Amino acid sequence: MSNQLPFKDISGCAISGVMSEDGRRFSGERIITSIANMHDRSNGLGGGFAAYGIYPEHADHYAFHLMCDHAGARRAAEDVLVRRCLVHHDEAIPIRPLECIKDRPVLHRYFLSVKQEELEQNYDLSEEDIVVEVVMEINAGVEGAFVFSSGKNMGVFKGVGYPEDIGRFFRLDEYEGYIWTAHGRFPTNTTGWWGGAHPFALLGWSVVHNGEISSYGINRRYLANFDYHCTLQTDTEVVCYVFDLLVRKHKLPLEVACMAMAPPFWSDIERMPEERRKLARTMRQVYGGALLNGPFSVVVGHNTGMIALNDRIKLRPMVAARHDDMLYVASEEAAIRVICPAPDRLWQARGGEPIIGELKEKSYAGTREKEMAH
């Protein structure tokens, strides 16, 4: 008799996210347990995690995680960093060697800040704009080197392997954070390689994704107008950059940015109340290039919260739950119940309607004050 479960709908990739809205930090062991419960949704060609609050001793510095094909590529990337930034500390990213994780690149991290002369010379750019320029310069211009994480007090850890193995490889059980997201990859249109694993990140944004962005070509060309360059050979990369463009640069509220990416159909817009109809029309007209087509569910992390979003007709699964101050989202209910057996509330995410978790004001007031000071 076959051990296969004929009724199981794989539907590609596994995603999971957990956050404490009180800002309580907890071990990465919890998210590893959640994503491991969906082992059969991935095929070993990619796994990864994003974690927030893990670098309190370097909270004011940008944490650059680099993967490089060889030491020479790391030195070339470092030349770009030191030209525009002050490096306060750097080290090899700690790992736990595992036999199942093979052909790993050079993995190094830097804690840095932008040089004062860079800020003065580029007076029309914000500090974060300059950091984005540095990331794009390395990823597009330094052969064999990629920045796969560049936010403050957060980090991405990813590679080729099953996610639970990647979690152990990067020793995530030794970290503590208030938001964790995870991904198990089942690549269909692109190859499995270290840089193409999820999450994709820029500044404080990180994205894990199940599905396919069939509008990738349009989105990629649209983003190029704003100097975002897609170099990681995976459609998910555009989702991260669109969030940065719409929320950080264009100052859209999160709900409105999600409407731009997964807008109502025109037929639904015509039946809306006048004020909301005007907003929905404007989003579709102004941000047509940011609209994401295709089946998708995504979990987006940022320094003050977590967002879960389905495509407009919900072609990929997404379940959410709450218990006390905790918000959980995952591809399957079982991935939530394995770490939260009795949630206060459990529900299916609706197509095109974001689930938004936010840190309480007291949890991030200090962070906001520091950002305003810059």
DRENDO-1510 file (C-alpha; in Angstrom, 1 decimal, always signed):
<recs>
REC; n; res; u; v; w
REC; 1; MET; +0.0; +0.0; +0.0 .
REC; 2; SER; +1.4; +3.4; -1.0 .
REC; 3; ASN; +2.4; +5.8; +1.8 .
REC; 4; GLN; +1.3; +8.8; -0.4 .
REC; 5; LEU; -1.6; +10.9; +0.7 .
REC; 6; PRO; -3.7; +11.1; -2.5 .
REC; 7; PHE; -6.0; +13.8; -1.1 .
REC; 8; LYS; -3.2; +16.2; -0.2 .
REC; 9; ASP; -3.2; +19.3; -2.4 .
REC; 10; ILE; +0.5; +20.3; -2.7 .
REC; 11; SER; -0.1; +23.5; -4.8 .
REC; 12; GLY; +3.6; +24.5; -4.5 .
REC; 13; CYS; +5.6; +26.1; -1.7 .
REC; 14; ALA; +5.0; +26.6; +2.0 .
REC; 15; ILE; +4.9; +29.9; +3.8 .
REC; 16; SER; +4.5; +30.7; +7.5 .
REC; 17; GLY; +4.7; +33.8; +9.7 .
REC; 18; VAL; +4.5; +34.4; +13.4 .
REC; 19; MET; +4.7; +37.7; +15.3 .
REC; 20; SER; +4.2; +39.1; +18.8 .
REC; 21; GLU; +2.3; +42.4; +18.6 .
REC; 22; ASP; +3.6; +43.1; +22.1 .
REC; 23; GLY; +7.2; +42.9; +20.7 .
REC; 24; ARG; +8.1; +39.9; +22.8 .
REC; 25; ARG; +11.1; +38.1; +21.4 .
REC; 26; PHE; +11.1; +34.3; +21.1 .
REC; 27; SER; +13.3; +31.6; +19.6 .
REC; 28; GLY; +13.5; +30.7; +16.0 .
REC; 29; GLU; +12.7; +27.1; +17.0 .
REC; 30; ARG; +9.0; +27.9; +16.8 .
REC; 31; ILE; +9.0; +29.0; +13.1 .
REC; 32; ILE; +11.2; +26.0; +12.2 .
REC; 33; THR; +8.6; +23.7; +13.8 .
REC; 34; SER; +5.8; +25.4; +11.8 .
REC; 35; ILE; +7.5; +25.3; +8.4 .
REC; 36; ALA; +8.8; +21.7; +8.9 .
REC; 37; ASN; +5.1; +20.6; +9.4 .
REC; 38; MET; +4.7; +21.5; +5.7 .
REC; 39; HIS; +7.7; +19.5; +4.5 .
REC; 40; ASP; +5.9; +17.9; +1.6 .
REC; 41; ARG; +5.1; +21.3; +0.0 .
REC; 42; SER; +8.7; +21.9; -0.9 .
REC; 43; ASN; +11.3; +19.8; -2.7 .
REC; 44; GLY; +14.6; +20.7; -1.1 .
REC; 45; LEU; +15.6; +23.4; -3.7 .
REC; 46; GLY; +15.1; +26.3; -1.4 .
REC; 47; GLY; +14.3; +27.3; +2.2 .
REC; 48; GLY; +14.6; +30.5; +4.2 .
REC; 49; PHE; +13.7; +32.7; +7.1 .
REC; 50; ALA; +13.4; +36.4; +8.0 .
REC; 51; ALA; +13.7; +37.5; +11.6 .
REC; 52; TYR; +13.1; +40.8; +13.3 .
REC; 53; GLY; +14.6; +42.0; +16.6 .
REC; 54; ILE; +17.6; +39.7; +16.4 .
REC; 55; TYR; +20.4; +42.3; +16.5 .
REC; 56; PRO; +19.5; +44.5; +19.5 .
REC; 57; GLU; +23.2; +45.2; +20.1 .
REC; 58; HIS; +23.4; +46.7; +16.5 .
REC; 59; ALA; +19.9; +48.1; +16.3 .
REC; 60; ASP; +21.1; +51.4; +14.8 .
REC; 61; HIS; +23.1; +49.8; +12.0 .
REC; 62; TYR; +22.1; +48.3; +8.7 .
REC; 63; ALA; +22.8; +44.6; +8.8 .
REC; 64; PHE; +24.1; +43.5; +5.4 .
REC; 65; HIS; +24.1; +39.7; +4.7 .
REC; 66; LEU; +26.2; +38.8; +1.7 .
REC; 67; MET; +26.5; +35.6; -0.2 .
REC; 68; CYS; +29.5; +35.3; -2.5 .
REC; 69; ASP; +30.7; +32.6; -4.9 .
REC; 70; HIS; +34.3; +33.1; -3.7 .
REC; 71; ALA; +36.5; +35.3; -1.5 .
REC; 72; GLY; +37.4; +37.5; -4.4 .
REC; 73; ALA; +33.7; +38.4; -4.9 .
REC; 74; ARG; +33.4; +39.2; -1.2 .
REC; 75; ARG; +36.3; +41.6; -1.4 .
REC; 76; ALA; +34.9; +43.3; -4.4 .
REC; 77; ALA; +31.5; +43.8; -2.7 .
REC; 78; GLU; +33.3; +45.0; +0.4 .
REC; 79; ASP; +35.1; +47.7; -1.7 .
REC; 80; VAL; +31.6; +49.0; -2.6 .
REC; 81; LEU; +30.5; +49.0; +1.0 .
REC; 82; VAL; +33.6; +50.8; +2.5 .
REC; 83; ARG; +33.4; +53.4; -0.3 .
REC; 84; ARG; +30.0; +54.7; +0.8 .
REC; 85; CYS; +29.5; +53.3; +4.4 .
REC; 86; LEU; +31.2; +52.9; +7.7 .
REC; 87; VAL; +31.6; +49.3; +8.7 .
REC; 88; HIS; +31.2; +49.0; +12.5 .
REC; 89; HIS; +31.6; +45.2; +12.7 .
REC; 90; ASP; +31.8; +42.3; +10.3 .
REC; 91; GLU; +32.0; +38.5; +10.7 .
REC; 92; ALA; +31.2; +35.3; +9.0 .
REC; 93; ILE; +27.6; +34.3; +9.5 .
REC; 94; PRO; +27.6; +31.5; +12.1 .
REC; 95; ILE; +26.6; +28.2; +10.7 .
REC; 96; ARG; +26.2; +24.6; +11.9 .
REC; 97; PRO; +27.6; +22.4; +9.1 .
REC; 98; LEU; +25.1; +19.8; +7.9 .
REC; 99; GLU; +25.8; +17.0; +5.4 .
REC; 100; CYS; +22.5; +17.8; +3.6 .
REC; 101; ILE; +23.5; +21.4; +2.9 .
REC; 102; LYS; +26.0; +21.4; +0.1 .
REC; 103; ASP; +27.8; +23.8; -2.2 .
REC; 104; ARG; +27.3; +26.7; +0.2 .
REC; 105; PRO; +28.6; +30.1; -0.8 .
REC; 106; VAL; +30.8; +32.4; +1.3 .
REC; 107; LEU; +28.4; +33.9; +3.9 .
REC; 108; HIS; +29.3; +37.1; +5.6 .
REC; 109; ARG; +27.6; +39.9; +7.5 .
REC; 110; TYR; +28.4; +43.6; +8.0 .
REC; 111; PHE; +26.9; +46.1; +10.4 .
REC; 112; LEU; +27.2; +49.5; +8.9 .
REC; 113; SER; +26.0; +53.1; +8.6 .
REC; 114; VAL; +26.1; +55.5; +5.7 .
REC; 115; LYS; +29.1; +57.9; +5.7 .
REC; 116; GLN; +28.3; +61.5; +6.5 .
REC; 117; GLU; +29.9; +62.8; +3.3 .
REC; 118; GLU; +27.6; +60.5; +1.3 .
REC; 119; LEU; +24.6; +62.1; +3.0 .
REC; 120; GLU; +26.0; +65.6; +2.3 .
REC; 121; GLN; +26.9; +64.9; -1.3 .
REC; 122; ASN; +23.5; +63.2; -2.0 .
REC; 123; TYR; +21.4; +65.8; -0.1 .
REC; 124; ASP; +18.3; +65.0; -2.2 .
REC; 125; LEU; +18.4; +61.3; -1.1 .
REC; 126; SER; +17.5; +59.8; +2.2 .
REC; 127; GLU; +19.8; +57.5; +4.1 .
REC; 128; GLU; +17.6; +54.6; +3.1 .
REC; 129; ASP; +17.8; +55.7; -0.6 .
REC; 130; ILE; +21.6; +55.5; -0.4 .
REC; 131; VAL; +21.4; +52.0; +1.2 .
REC; 132; VAL; +19.2; +50.9; -1.7 .
REC; 133; GLU; +21.7; +52.2; -4.2 .
REC; 134; VAL; +24.5; +50.3; -2.5 .
REC; 135; VAL; +22.5; +47.1; -2.6 .
REC; 136; MET; +21.6; +47.6; -6.3 .
REC; 137; GLU; +25.2; +48.4; -7.1 .
REC; 138; ILE; +26.5; +45.2; -5.6 .
REC; 139; ASN; +23.8; +42.9; -6.9 .
REC; 140; ALA; +23.9; +44.2; -10.4 .
REC; 141; GLY; +27.5; +45.1; -10.7 .
REC; 142; VAL; +29.7; +42.8; -8.6 .
REC; 143; GLU; +29.9; +39.4; -10.3 .
REC; 144; GLY; +29.3; +36.5; -7.9 .
REC; 145; ALA; +28.1; +38.6; -4.9 .
REC; 146; PHE; +24.6; +39.3; -3.7 .
REC; 147; VAL; +23.3; +41.3; -0.7 .
REC; 148; PHE; +20.3; +39.2; +0.5 .
REC; 149; SER; +19.5; +41.2; +3.6 .
REC; 150; SER; +20.0; +44.9; +4.4 .
REC; 151; GLY; +17.7; +46.1; +7.1 .
REC; 152; LYS; +18.1; +47.3; +10.7 .
REC; 153; ASN; +17.8; +44.8; +13.6 .
REC; 154; MET; +16.6; +42.1; +11.2 .
REC; 155; GLY; +18.1; +39.4; +9.0 .
REC; 156; VAL; +17.3; +37.0; +6.2 .
REC; 157; PHE; +18.8; +33.5; +6.3 .
REC; 158; LYS; +18.3; +31.3; +3.2 .
REC; 159; GLY; +19.8; +28.7; +0.9 .
REC; 160; VAL; +19.3; +25.5; -1.0 .
REC; 161; GLY; +17.7; +22.8; +1.1 .
REC; 162; TYR; +14.6; +22.0; +3.0 .
REC; 163; PRO; +13.6; +24.9; +5.3 .
REC; 164; GLU; +14.0; +23.0; +8.6 .
REC; 165; ASP; +17.5; +22.1; +7.5 .
REC; 166; ILE; +18.3; +25.6; +6.5 .
REC; 167; GLY; +17.0; +26.8; +9.9 .
REC; 168; ARG; +19.4; +24.4; +11.7 .
REC; 169; PHE; +22.2; +25.2; +9.4 .
REC; 170; PHE; +22.0; +28.9; +10.3 .
REC; 171; ARG; +21.5; +28.1; +14.0 .
REC; 172; LEU; +18.3; +30.0; +14.2 .
REC; 173; ASP; +17.3; +28.3; +17.4 .
REC; 174; GLU; +20.0; +30.5; +19.0 .
REC; 175; TYR; +18.3; +33.8; +17.8 .
REC; 176; GLU; +15.3; +35.6; +19.3 .
REC; 177; GLY; +13.0; +37.9; +17.4 .
REC; 178; TYR; +9.5; +39.3; +17.6 .
REC; 179; ILE; +8.6; +38.5; +14.0 .
REC; 180; TRP; +9.6; +35.4; +12.1 .
REC; 181; THR; +8.6; +34.3; +8.5 .
REC; 182; ALA; +9.6; +31.2; +6.7 .
REC; 183; HIS; +9.5; +29.6; +3.2 .
REC; 184; GLY; +9.8; +26.1; +1.8 .
REC; 185; ARG; +10.4; +26.3; -2.0 .
REC; 186; PHE; +9.0; +24.2; -4.9 .
REC; 187; PRO; +10.5; +26.1; -7.9 .
REC; 188; THR; +8.6; +25.8; -11.1 .
REC; 189; ASN; +9.8; +28.4; -13.6 .
REC; 190; THR; +13.3; +29.2; -12.2 .
REC; 191; THR; +16.3; +27.2; -11.0 .
REC; 192; GLY; +16.9; +26.4; -7.3 .
REC; 193; TRP; +20.0; +28.4; -6.2 .
REC; 194; TRP; +21.0; +30.1; -3.0 .
REC; 195; GLY; +20.2; +33.7; -4.1 .
REC; 196; GLY; +16.8; +32.6; -5.5 .
REC; 197; ALA; +15.6; +31.1; -2.3 .
REC; 198; HIS; +13.0; +33.1; -0.3 .
REC; 199; PRO; +12.7; +35.5; +1.5 .
REC; 200; PHE; +13.6; +38.4; -0.7 .
REC; 201; ALA; +14.5; +41.5; +1.2 .
REC; 202; LEU; +15.4; +45.1; +0.9 .
REC; 203; LEU; +15.9; +47.4; +3.9 .
REC; 204; GLY; +13.4; +46.3; +6.5 .
REC; 205; TRP; +11.1; +44.5; +4.0 .
REC; 206; SER; +11.1; +40.8; +3.5 .
REC; 207; VAL; +8.8; +38.7; +1.3 .
REC; 208; VAL; +7.9; +35.0; +1.2 .
REC; 209; HIS; +5.7; +33.8; -1.6 .
REC; 210; ASN; +3.7; +30.8; -2.8 .
REC; 211; GLY; +2.5; +31.0; -6.4 .
REC; 212; GLU; +3.5; +32.8; -9.5 .
REC; 213; ILE; +3.8; +36.5; -10.4 .
REC; 214; SER; +2.7; +36.3; -14.1 .
REC; 215; SER; +3.0; +40.1; -14.4 .
REC; 216; TYR; +6.7; +39.9; -13.5 .
REC; 217; GLY; +7.9; +41.4; -16.8 .
REC; 218; ILE; +5.6; +44.4; -16.5 .
REC; 219; ASN; +6.4; +44.8; -12.8 .
REC; 220; ARG; +10.1; +44.6; -13.5 .
REC; 221; ARG; +10.0; +47.3; -16.2 .
REC; 222; TYR; +7.9; +49.5; -14.0 .
REC; 223; LEU; +10.3; +49.2; -11.1 .
REC; 224; ALA; +13.3; +50.0; -13.4 .
REC; 225; ASN; +11.8; +53.5; -13.8 .
REC; 226; PHE; +12.6; +54.0; -10.1 .
REC; 227; ASP; +16.0; +52.4; -10.1 .
REC; 228; TYR; +15.1; +49.0; -8.7 .
REC; 229; HIS; +16.9; +46.3; -10.6 .
REC; 230; CYS; +15.8; +42.7; -10.5 .
REC; 231; THR; +18.9; +40.4; -10.5 .
REC; 232; LEU; +17.9; +37.3; -8.5 .
REC; 233; GLN; +16.1; +35.4; -11.3 .
REC; 234; THR; +12.9; +34.9; -9.4 .
REC; 235; ASP; +9.5; +36.6; -9.8 .
REC; 236; THR; +9.1; +37.2; -6.1 .
REC; 237; GLU; +11.8; +39.8; -6.0 .
REC; 238; VAL; +9.4; +42.4; -7.5 .
REC; 239; VAL; +7.0; +42.1; -4.6 .
REC; 240; CYS; +9.6; +43.3; -2.1 .
REC; 241; TYR; +10.6; +46.3; -4.3 .
REC; 242; VAL; +6.9; +47.3; -4.9 .
REC; 243; PHE; +6.3; +47.4; -1.2 .
REC; 244; ASP; +9.4; +49.6; -0.7 .
REC; 245; LEU; +8.3; +51.9; -3.5 .
REC; 246; LEU; +4.7; +52.3; -2.5 .
REC; 247; VAL; +5.0; +52.5; +1.3 .
REC; 248; ARG; +8.4; +53.9; +2.0 .
REC; 249; LYS; +8.9; +56.2; -1.0 .
REC; 250; HIS; +5.3; +57.1; -2.0 .
REC; 251; LYS; +4.1; +57.1; +1.6 .
REC; 252; LEU; +0.9; +55.0; +0.9 .
REC; 253; PRO; -0.8; +53.4; +3.9 .
REC; 254; LEU; -0.3; +49.6; +4.0 .
REC; 255; GLU; -3.9; +48.9; +3.1 .
REC; 256; VAL; -3.8; +51.3; +0.1 .
REC; 257; ALA; -0.5; +49.8; -1.1 .
REC; 258; CYS; -2.1; +46.3; -0.9 .
REC; 259; MET; -5.1; +47.6; -2.9 .
REC; 260; ALA; -2.6; +48.8; -5.6 .
REC; 261; MET; -1.0; +45.4; -5.8 .
REC; 262; ALA; -4.2; +43.3; -5.6 .
REC; 263; PRO; -6.9; +45.7; -6.7 .
REC; 264; PRO; -10.6; +44.9; -7.0 .
REC; 265; PHE; -11.9; +44.1; -10.5 .
REC; 266; TRP; -13.4; +47.0; -12.5 .
REC; 267; SER; -16.8; +45.4; -12.2 .
REC; 268; ASP; -16.5; +45.4; -8.4 .
REC; 269; ILE; -15.2; +48.9; -8.3 .
REC; 270; GLU; -18.3; +50.2; -10.1 .
REC; 271; ARG; -20.5; +48.9; -7.3 .
REC; 272; MET; -18.5; +50.5; -4.5 .
REC; 273; PRO; -19.6; +53.6; -2.4 .
REC; 274; GLU; -18.4; +56.7; -4.1 .
REC; 275; GLU; -15.4; +57.6; -1.9 .
REC; 276; ARG; -14.0; +54.0; -2.0 .
REC; 277; ARG; -14.7; +53.8; -5.7 .
REC; 278; LYS; -12.7; +56.9; -6.4 .
REC; 279; LEU; -9.8; +55.5; -4.4 .
REC; 280; ALA; -9.9; +52.1; -6.1 .
REC; 281; ARG; -10.0; +53.8; -9.6 .
REC; 282; THR; -7.1; +56.0; -8.7 .
REC; 283; MET; -5.0; +53.1; -7.6 .
REC; 284; ARG; -5.6; +51.1; -10.8 .
REC; 285; GLN; -4.9; +54.1; -13.0 .
REC; 286; VAL; -1.8; +55.4; -11.2 .
REC; 287; TYR; -0.3; +52.1; -10.2 .
REC; 288; GLY; -1.1; +49.8; -13.1 .
REC; 289; GLY; +2.5; +48.8; -13.3 .
REC; 290; ALA; +2.5; +47.7; -9.7 .
REC; 291; LEU; -0.5; +45.3; -10.1 .
REC; 292; LEU; +0.4; +41.7; -9.4 .
REC; 293; ASN; -1.2; +39.2; -11.6 .
REC; 294; GLY; -1.3; +35.4; -11.2 .
REC; 295; PRO; -1.9; +33.1; -8.3 .
REC; 296; PHE; -0.1; +34.2; -5.1 .
REC; 297; SER; -0.1; +34.3; -1.4 .
REC; 298; VAL; +2.6; +36.3; +0.3 .
REC; 299; VAL; +3.7; +37.1; +3.8 .
REC; 300; VAL; +5.6; +40.4; +4.2 .
REC; 301; GLY; +7.6; +41.3; +7.2 .
REC; 302; HIS; +8.8; +44.8; +8.2 .
REC; 303; ASN; +10.2; +46.3; +11.3 .
REC; 304; THR; +6.9; +47.2; +12.8 .
REC; 305; GLY; +4.6; +44.5; +11.6 .
REC; 306; MET; +3.6; +41.7; +9.3 .
REC; 307; ILE; +1.2; +41.5; +6.3 .
REC; 308; ALA; -0.4; +38.5; +4.6 .
REC; 309; LEU; -2.0; +39.0; +1.2 .
REC; 310; ASN; -3.7; +36.7; -1.3 .
REC; 311; ASP; -4.4; +37.3; -5.0 .
REC; 312; ARG; -7.8; +38.7; -5.8 .
REC; 313; ILE; -9.5; +35.4; -6.3 .
REC; 314; LYS; -7.5; +33.4; -3.8 .
REC; 315; LEU; -5.8; +30.9; -6.0 .
REC; 316; ARG; -3.3; +30.0; -3.3 .
REC; 317; PRO; -4.1; +29.0; +0.3 .
REC; 318; MET; -3.7; +31.1; +3.4 .
REC; 319; VAL; -4.9; +30.5; +6.9 .
REC; 320; ALA; -4.6; +33.0; +9.8 .
REC; 321; ALA; -5.0; +32.8; +13.6 .
REC; 322; ARG; -4.7; +34.9; +16.7 .
REC; 323; HIS; -3.9; +33.9; +20.3 .
REC; 324; ASP; -3.3; +36.5; +22.9 .
REC; 325; ASP; -0.8; +39.0; +21.4 .
REC; 326; MET; +0.3; +36.5; +18.7 .
REC; 327; LEU; -0.6; +36.6; +15.0 .
REC; 328; TYR; -0.1; +33.5; +12.9 .
REC; 329; VAL; -0.4; +33.0; +9.1 .
REC; 330; ALA; +0.5; +29.9; +7.1 .
REC; 331; SER; -0.3; +27.9; +4.0 .
REC; 332; GLU; -2.0; +25.2; +6.1 .
REC; 333; GLU; -3.9; +25.2; +9.4 .
REC; 334; ALA; -1.8; +22.3; +10.6 .
REC; 335; ALA; +1.3; +24.6; +10.5 .
REC; 336; ILE; -0.3; +26.9; +12.9 .
REC; 337; ARG; -1.8; +24.3; +15.3 .
REC; 338; VAL; +1.5; +22.6; +15.7 .
REC; 339; ILE; +2.8; +25.7; +17.5 .
REC; 340; CYS; -0.5; +27.1; +18.7 .
REC; 341; PRO; -2.9; +24.1; +19.4 .
REC; 342; ALA; -5.8; +26.2; +20.6 .
REC; 343; PRO; -6.0; +29.6; +18.9 .
REC; 344; ASP; -8.5; +32.2; +20.1 .
REC; 345; ARG; -9.6; +32.7; +16.5 .
REC; 346; LEU; -8.8; +30.9; +13.2 .
REC; 347; TRP; -10.0; +32.0; +9.8 .
REC; 348; GLN; -9.3; +31.7; +6.0 .
REC; 349; ALA; -7.7; +34.8; +4.5 .
REC; 350; ARG; -9.9; +36.4; +1.8 .
REC; 351; GLY; -8.7; +37.2; -1.7 .
REC; 352; GLY; -7.2; +40.7; -2.1 .
REC; 353; GLU; -7.9; +41.7; +1.6 .
REC; 354; PRO; -4.7; +42.0; +3.6 .
REC; 355; ILE; -4.2; +40.7; +7.1 .
REC; 356; ILE; -2.1; +43.3; +9.0 .
REC; 357; GLY; -0.3; +42.8; +12.3 .
REC; 358; GLU; +1.2; +45.8; +13.9 .
REC; 359; LEU; +3.5; +46.2; +16.9 .
REC; 360; LYS; +1.8; +48.2; +19.7 .
REC; 361; GLU; +2.9; +51.8; +20.0 .
REC; 362; LYS; +5.0; +51.2; +23.1 .
REC; 363; SER; +6.9; +48.5; +21.3 .
REC; 364; TYR; +8.3; +50.6; +18.5 .
REC; 365; ALA; +8.0; +54.3; +19.7 .
REC; 366; GLY; +11.8; +54.3; +20.2 .
REC; 367; THR; +12.5; +53.0; +16.8 .
REC; 368; ARG; +10.2; +55.6; +15.2 .
REC; 369; GLU; +12.0; +58.4; +17.1 .
REC; 370; LYS; +15.4; +57.2; +15.9 .
REC; 371; GLU; +14.1; +57.1; +12.3 .
REC; 372; MET; +12.7; +60.6; +12.6 .
REC; 373; ALA; +16.0; +61.8; +14.0 .
REC; 374; HIS; +17.8; +60.7; +10.8 .
</recs>
